[in-house]
Protein backbone atom coordinates (compact mmCIF):
# COMPACT_ATOMS: atom_id res chain seq x y z
CA UNK A 1 0.00 0.00 0.00
CA UNK A 2 1.43 3.37 -0.99
CA UNK A 3 1.41 6.33 1.36
CA UNK A 4 -1.39 8.11 -0.50
CA UNK A 5 -3.75 5.14 -0.26
CA UNK A 6 -2.80 4.56 3.36
CA UNK A 7 -3.55 8.17 4.27
CA UNK A 8 -6.88 8.08 2.44
CA UNK A 9 -7.90 4.90 4.25
CA UNK A 10 -6.98 6.35 7.63
CA UNK A 11 -9.02 9.48 6.89
CA UNK A 12 -11.97 7.28 5.91
CA UNK A 13 -11.72 5.26 9.13
CA UNK A 14 -11.43 8.38 11.27
CA UNK A 15 -14.52 9.87 9.62
CA UNK A 16 -16.41 6.59 9.99
CA UNK A 17 -15.51 6.51 13.68
CA UNK A 18 -17.06 9.97 14.11
CA UNK A 19 -20.27 8.93 12.34
CA UNK A 20 -20.58 5.71 14.32
CA UNK A 21 -20.10 7.49 17.64
CA UNK A 22 -22.84 9.90 16.59
CA UNK A 23 -25.07 6.84 16.06
CA UNK A 24 -24.40 5.52 19.56
CA UNK A 25 -21.65 3.00 18.85
CA UNK A 26 -18.36 2.70 20.69
CA UNK A 27 -15.25 2.48 18.56
CA UNK A 28 -11.80 1.31 19.57
CA UNK A 29 -8.49 2.73 18.27
CA UNK A 30 -7.70 1.93 14.64
CA UNK A 31 -5.46 -1.09 14.37
CA UNK A 32 -3.87 -2.51 11.22
CA UNK A 33 -6.13 -0.31 9.05
CA UNK A 34 -9.27 -1.67 10.69
CA UNK A 35 -11.73 0.11 12.97
CA UNK A 36 -13.15 -2.14 15.74
CA UNK A 37 -16.79 -1.33 16.50
CA UNK A 38 -18.50 -2.22 19.78
CA UNK A 39 -22.20 -2.30 20.51
CA UNK A 40 -23.83 -2.75 23.91
CA UNK A 41 -21.43 -5.01 25.83
CA UNK A 42 -19.06 -6.36 23.25
CA UNK A 43 -17.34 -6.29 19.86
CA UNK A 44 -19.79 -6.19 16.96
CA UNK A 45 -17.59 -5.96 13.88
CA UNK A 46 -14.63 -4.26 12.23
CA UNK A 47 -14.57 -1.78 9.36
CA UNK A 48 -11.60 -2.09 7.01
CA UNK A 49 -9.87 0.85 5.39
CA UNK A 50 -11.35 -0.27 2.06
CA UNK A 51 -14.91 -0.07 3.41
CA UNK A 52 -15.63 -3.75 4.06
CA UNK A 53 -17.45 -4.72 7.27
CA UNK A 54 -16.10 -7.88 8.88
CA UNK A 55 -17.98 -9.74 11.60
CA UNK A 56 -18.32 -13.06 13.38
CA UNK A 57 -21.65 -14.83 13.18
CA UNK A 58 -21.85 -15.30 16.94
CA UNK A 59 -21.75 -11.51 17.37
CA UNK A 60 -24.90 -10.96 15.31
CA UNK A 61 -27.16 -13.70 16.64
CA UNK A 62 -30.21 -11.52 17.31
CA UNK A 63 -32.44 -9.20 15.29
CA UNK A 64 -31.22 -6.17 17.28
CA UNK A 65 -27.62 -7.09 16.59
CA UNK A 66 -28.45 -7.53 12.90
CA UNK A 67 -30.01 -4.07 12.87
CA UNK A 68 -26.92 -2.62 14.54
CA UNK A 69 -24.67 -4.35 12.03
CA UNK A 70 -26.74 -3.03 9.13
CA UNK A 71 -26.38 0.48 10.51
CA UNK A 72 -22.61 0.06 10.53
CA UNK A 73 -22.68 -1.22 6.95
CA UNK A 74 -24.86 1.67 5.78
CA UNK A 75 -22.71 4.21 7.62
CA UNK A 76 -19.49 2.82 6.17
CA UNK A 77 -20.96 2.82 2.66
CA UNK A 78 -22.19 6.42 2.95
CA UNK A 79 -18.92 7.64 4.44
CA UNK A 80 -16.87 5.84 1.80
CA UNK A 81 -18.89 7.55 -0.91
CA UNK A 82 -18.30 11.13 0.13
CA UNK A 83 -14.76 10.63 1.42
CA UNK A 84 -13.74 9.17 -1.96
CA UNK A 85 -15.12 12.27 -3.69
CA UNK A 86 -13.40 14.58 -1.19
CA UNK A 87 -10.00 13.07 -1.97
CA UNK A 88 -9.98 14.76 -5.40
CA UNK A 89 -12.71 17.41 -5.01
CA UNK A 90 -11.72 20.93 -6.05
CA UNK A 91 -12.05 23.76 -3.56
CA UNK A 92 -15.15 25.89 -3.93
CA UNK A 93 -14.05 29.39 -4.86
CA UNK A 94 -16.76 31.99 -4.43
CA UNK A 95 -16.65 35.67 -3.53
CA UNK A 96 -17.23 36.25 0.17
CA UNK A 97 -16.90 32.56 1.07
CA UNK A 98 -14.33 31.69 3.71
CA UNK A 99 -13.25 28.25 4.85
CA UNK A 100 -12.34 24.96 3.20
CA UNK A 101 -15.38 23.92 1.15
CA UNK A 102 -14.95 21.20 -1.47
CA UNK A 103 -17.26 20.69 -4.46
CA UNK A 104 -18.94 17.28 -4.22
CA UNK A 105 -21.44 17.94 -7.02
CA UNK A 106 -22.16 20.84 -9.35
CA UNK A 107 -25.12 20.94 -11.74
CA UNK A 108 -27.27 23.70 -13.13
CA UNK A 109 -27.60 26.49 -10.61
CA UNK A 110 -26.77 24.35 -7.59
CA UNK A 111 -23.60 23.17 -5.90
CA UNK A 112 -23.14 20.65 -3.08
CA UNK A 113 -20.09 21.17 -0.90
CA UNK A 114 -18.35 19.29 1.88
CA UNK A 115 -16.58 21.12 4.69
CA UNK A 116 -14.03 19.00 6.63
CA UNK A 117 -13.97 19.80 10.36
CA UNK A 118 -12.63 18.15 13.50
CA UNK A 119 -16.20 17.01 14.19
CA UNK A 120 -16.58 15.36 10.80
CA UNK A 121 -17.46 16.57 7.32
CA UNK A 122 -20.32 19.09 7.20
CA UNK A 123 -22.52 19.56 4.15
CA UNK A 124 -24.16 22.55 2.50
CA UNK A 125 -25.89 23.39 -0.78
CA UNK A 126 -25.90 26.78 -2.46
CA UNK A 127 -27.22 28.38 -5.62
CA UNK A 128 -24.74 30.07 -7.91
CA UNK A 129 -25.00 33.77 -8.65
CA UNK A 130 -25.80 34.57 -12.28
CA UNK A 131 -22.10 35.00 -13.10
CA UNK A 132 -21.03 31.92 -11.06
CA UNK A 133 -18.59 34.08 -9.15
CA UNK A 134 -20.50 33.83 -5.87
CA UNK A 135 -23.10 31.67 -4.12
CA UNK A 136 -26.23 32.47 -2.13
CA UNK A 137 -29.13 30.94 -0.17
CA UNK A 138 -27.08 28.32 1.65
CA UNK A 139 -28.91 25.30 3.07
CA UNK A 140 -26.79 23.80 5.86
CA UNK A 141 -27.19 20.13 6.79
CA UNK A 142 -24.41 19.64 9.36
CA UNK A 143 -23.48 15.94 9.01
CA UNK A 144 -26.61 14.78 7.11
CA UNK A 145 -25.15 13.78 3.76
CA UNK A 146 -28.31 12.09 2.47
CA UNK A 147 -30.43 15.17 3.16
CA UNK A 148 -27.87 17.40 1.45
CA UNK A 149 -27.90 15.17 -1.64
CA UNK A 150 -31.70 15.24 -1.80
CA UNK A 151 -31.68 19.02 -1.53
CA UNK A 152 -29.05 19.31 -4.25
CA UNK A 153 -31.03 17.19 -6.71
CA UNK A 154 -34.06 19.44 -6.24
CA UNK A 155 -32.14 22.73 -6.35
CA UNK A 156 -30.23 21.57 -9.41
CA UNK A 157 -33.43 20.62 -11.21
CA UNK A 158 -32.47 16.95 -11.48
CA UNK A 159 -35.80 15.83 -9.95
CA UNK A 160 -39.01 17.49 -8.88
CA UNK A 161 -39.41 17.97 -5.14
CA UNK A 162 -42.70 16.02 -5.11
CA UNK A 163 -40.92 12.98 -6.54
CA UNK A 164 -38.78 12.59 -3.41
CA UNK A 165 -39.92 11.07 -0.13
CA UNK A 166 -38.62 12.39 3.17
CA UNK A 167 -37.03 9.80 5.51
CA UNK A 168 -40.07 9.96 7.82
CA UNK A 169 -42.36 9.14 4.90
CA UNK A 170 -40.17 6.25 3.80
CA UNK A 171 -40.16 4.89 7.35
CA UNK A 172 -43.98 5.00 7.40
CA UNK A 173 -44.13 3.15 4.07
CA UNK A 174 -41.74 0.54 5.44
CA UNK A 175 -43.83 0.05 8.57
CA UNK A 176 -47.05 -0.14 6.55
CA UNK A 177 -45.63 -2.84 4.32
CA UNK A 178 -44.41 -4.78 7.34
CA UNK A 179 -47.87 -4.50 8.92
CA UNK A 180 -49.61 -5.81 5.80
CA UNK A 181 -47.24 -8.77 5.54
CA UNK A 182 -47.78 -9.62 9.19
CA UNK A 183 -51.56 -9.12 9.42
CA UNK A 184 -53.03 -9.97 6.00
CA UNK A 185 -53.64 -13.71 6.06
CA UNK A 186 -54.97 -13.67 2.48
CA UNK A 187 -51.60 -12.77 0.97
CA UNK A 188 -50.32 -15.32 -1.50
CA UNK A 189 -46.69 -16.39 -1.36
CA UNK A 190 -46.02 -14.51 -4.58
CA UNK A 191 -47.60 -11.29 -3.32
CA UNK A 192 -45.77 -11.58 -0.01
CA UNK A 193 -42.48 -11.89 -1.91
CA UNK A 194 -43.32 -8.79 -3.95
CA UNK A 195 -43.95 -6.82 -0.75
CA UNK A 196 -40.75 -8.17 0.78
CA UNK A 197 -38.78 -6.94 -2.25
CA UNK A 198 -40.50 -3.56 -2.03
CA UNK A 199 -39.57 -3.36 1.65
CA UNK A 200 -35.96 -4.09 0.75
CA UNK A 201 -36.03 -1.31 -1.85
CA UNK A 202 -37.50 1.18 0.62
CA UNK A 203 -35.00 0.05 3.26
CA UNK A 204 -32.16 0.88 0.91
CA UNK A 205 -33.41 4.47 0.70
CA UNK A 206 -33.65 4.98 4.45
CA UNK A 207 -30.82 6.76 6.29
CA UNK A 208 -28.50 4.59 8.33
CA UNK A 209 -29.95 5.76 11.66
CA UNK A 210 -33.62 5.43 10.69
CA UNK A 211 -35.63 3.00 12.88
CA UNK A 212 -36.56 -0.25 11.20
CA UNK A 213 -38.68 -3.27 12.01
CA UNK A 214 -37.14 -6.38 10.54
CA UNK A 215 -38.81 -9.77 10.42
CA UNK A 216 -35.73 -11.65 9.31
CA UNK A 217 -31.94 -11.21 9.49
CA UNK A 218 -30.49 -9.42 6.48
CA UNK A 219 -26.92 -10.19 5.48
CA UNK A 220 -26.64 -8.64 2.04
CA UNK A 221 -23.52 -6.56 1.76
CA UNK A 222 -21.87 -8.15 4.80
CA UNK A 223 -18.51 -9.87 4.68
CA UNK A 224 -18.05 -13.00 6.75
CA UNK A 225 -14.89 -13.42 8.67
C-alpha positions in Angstrom: 0.0 0.0 0.0 1.4 3.4 -1.0 1.4 6.3 1.4 -1.4 8.1 -0.5 -3.7 5.1 -0.3 -2.8 4.6 3.4 -3.6 8.2 4.3 -6.9 8.1 2.4 -7.9 4.9 4.3 -7.0 6.4 7.6 -9.0 9.5 6.9 -12.0 7.3 5.9 -11.7 5.3 9.1 -11.4 8.4 11.3 -14.5 9.9 9.6 -16.4 6.6 10.0 -15.5 6.5 13.7 -17.1 10.0 14.1 -20.3 8.9 12.3 -20.6 5.7 14.3 -20.1 7.5 17.6 -22.8 9.9 16.6 -25.1 6.8 16.1 -24.4 5.5 19.6 -21.6 3.0 18.8 -18.4 2.7 20.7 -15.2 2.5 18.6 -11.8 1.3 19.6 -8.5 2.7 18.3 -7.7 1.9 14.6 -5.5 -1.1 14.4 -3.9 -2.5 11.2 -6.1 -0.3 9.0 -9.3 -1.7 10.7 -11.7 0.1 13.0 -13.1 -2.1 15.7 -16.8 -1.3 16.5 -18.5 -2.2 19.8 -22.2 -2.3 20.5 -23.8 -2.8 23.9 -21.4 -5.0 25.8 -19.1 -6.4 23.2 -17.3 -6.3 19.9 -19.8 -6.2 17.0 -17.6 -6.0 13.9 -14.6 -4.3 12.2 -14.6 -1.8 9.4 -11.6 -2.1 7.0 -9.9 0.9 5.4 -11.3 -0.3 2.1 -14.9 -0.1 3.4 -15.6 -3.7 4.1 -17.4 -4.7 7.3 -16.1 -7.9 8.9 -18.0 -9.7 11.6 -18.3 -13.1 13.4 -21.7 -14.8 13.2 -21.9 -15.3 16.9 -21.7 -11.5 17.4 -24.9 -11.0 15.3 -27.2 -13.7 16.6 -30.2 -11.5 17.3 -32.4 -9.2 15.3 -31.2 -6.2 17.3 -27.6 -7.1 16.6 -28.5 -7.5 12.9 -30.0 -4.1 12.9 -26.9 -2.6 14.5 -24.7 -4.3 12.0 -26.7 -3.0 9.1 -26.4 0.5 10.5 -22.6 0.1 10.5 -22.7 -1.2 6.9 -24.9 1.7 5.8 -22.7 4.2 7.6 -19.5 2.8 6.2 -21.0 2.8 2.7 -22.2 6.4 3.0 -18.9 7.6 4.4 -16.9 5.8 1.8 -18.9 7.6 -0.9 -18.3 11.1 0.1 -14.8 10.6 1.4 -13.7 9.2 -2.0 -15.1 12.3 -3.7 -13.4 14.6 -1.2 -10.0 13.1 -2.0 -10.0 14.8 -5.4 -12.7 17.4 -5.0 -11.7 20.9 -6.0 -12.1 23.8 -3.6 -15.2 25.9 -3.9 -14.0 29.4 -4.9 -16.8 32.0 -4.4 -16.6 35.7 -3.5 -17.2 36.3 0.2 -16.9 32.6 1.1 -14.3 31.7 3.7 -13.3 28.3 4.8 -12.3 25.0 3.2 -15.4 23.9 1.2 -14.9 21.2 -1.5 -17.3 20.7 -4.5 -18.9 17.3 -4.2 -21.4 17.9 -7.0 -22.2 20.8 -9.3 -25.1 20.9 -11.7 -27.3 23.7 -13.1 -27.6 26.5 -10.6 -26.8 24.3 -7.6 -23.6 23.2 -5.9 -23.1 20.6 -3.1 -20.1 21.2 -0.9 -18.4 19.3 1.9 -16.6 21.1 4.7 -14.0 19.0 6.6 -14.0 19.8 10.4 -12.6 18.1 13.5 -16.2 17.0 14.2 -16.6 15.4 10.8 -17.5 16.6 7.3 -20.3 19.1 7.2 -22.5 19.6 4.1 -24.2 22.6 2.5 -25.9 23.4 -0.8 -25.9 26.8 -2.5 -27.2 28.4 -5.6 -24.7 30.1 -7.9 -25.0 33.8 -8.7 -25.8 34.6 -12.3 -22.1 35.0 -13.1 -21.0 31.9 -11.1 -18.6 34.1 -9.2 -20.5 33.8 -5.9 -23.1 31.7 -4.1 -26.2 32.5 -2.1 -29.1 30.9 -0.2 -27.1 28.3 1.6 -28.9 25.3 3.1 -26.8 23.8 5.9 -27.2 20.1 6.8 -24.4 19.6 9.4 -23.5 15.9 9.0 -26.6 14.8 7.1 -25.1 13.8 3.8 -28.3 12.1 2.5 -30.4 15.2 3.2 -27.9 17.4 1.4 -27.9 15.2 -1.6 -31.7 15.2 -1.8 -31.7 19.0 -1.5 -29.0 19.3 -4.3 -31.0 17.2 -6.7 -34.1 19.4 -6.2 -32.1 22.7 -6.4 -30.2 21.6 -9.4 -33.4 20.6 -11.2 -32.5 16.9 -11.5 -35.8 15.8 -10.0 -39.0 17.5 -8.9 -39.4 18.0 -5.1 -42.7 16.0 -5.1 -40.9 13.0 -6.5 -38.8 12.6 -3.4 -39.9 11.1 -0.1 -38.6 12.4 3.2 -37.0 9.8 5.5 -40.1 10.0 7.8 -42.4 9.1 4.9 -40.2 6.2 3.8 -40.2 4.9 7.4 -44.0 5.0 7.4 -44.1 3.2 4.1 -41.7 0.5 5.4 -43.8 0.0 8.6 -47.1 -0.1 6.5 -45.6 -2.8 4.3 -44.4 -4.8 7.3 -47.9 -4.5 8.9 -49.6 -5.8 5.8 -47.2 -8.8 5.5 -47.8 -9.6 9.2 -51.6 -9.1 9.4 -53.0 -10.0 6.0 -53.6 -13.7 6.1 -55.0 -13.7 2.5 -51.6 -12.8 1.0 -50.3 -15.3 -1.5 -46.7 -16.4 -1.4 -46.0 -14.5 -4.6 -47.6 -11.3 -3.3 -45.8 -11.6 0.0 -42.5 -11.9 -1.9 -43.3 -8.8 -3.9 -44.0 -6.8 -0.8 -40.7 -8.2 0.8 -38.8 -6.9 -2.3 -40.5 -3.6 -2.0 -39.6 -3.4 1.7 -36.0 -4.1 0.7 -36.0 -1.3 -1.9 -37.5 1.2 0.6 -35.0 0.1 3.3 -32.2 0.9 0.9 -33.4 4.5 0.7 -33.7 5.0 4.5 -30.8 6.8 6.3 -28.5 4.6 8.3 -30.0 5.8 11.7 -33.6 5.4 10.7 -35.6 3.0 12.9 -36.6 -0.3 11.2 -38.7 -3.3 12.0 -37.1 -6.4 10.5 -38.8 -9.8 10.4 -35.7 -11.7 9.3 -31.9 -11.2 9.5 -30.5 -9.4 6.5 -26.9 -10.2 5.5 -26.6 -8.6 2.0 -23.5 -6.6 1.8 -21.9 -8.2 4.8 -18.5 -9.9 4.7 -18.1 -13.0 6.7 -14.9 -13.4 8.7 
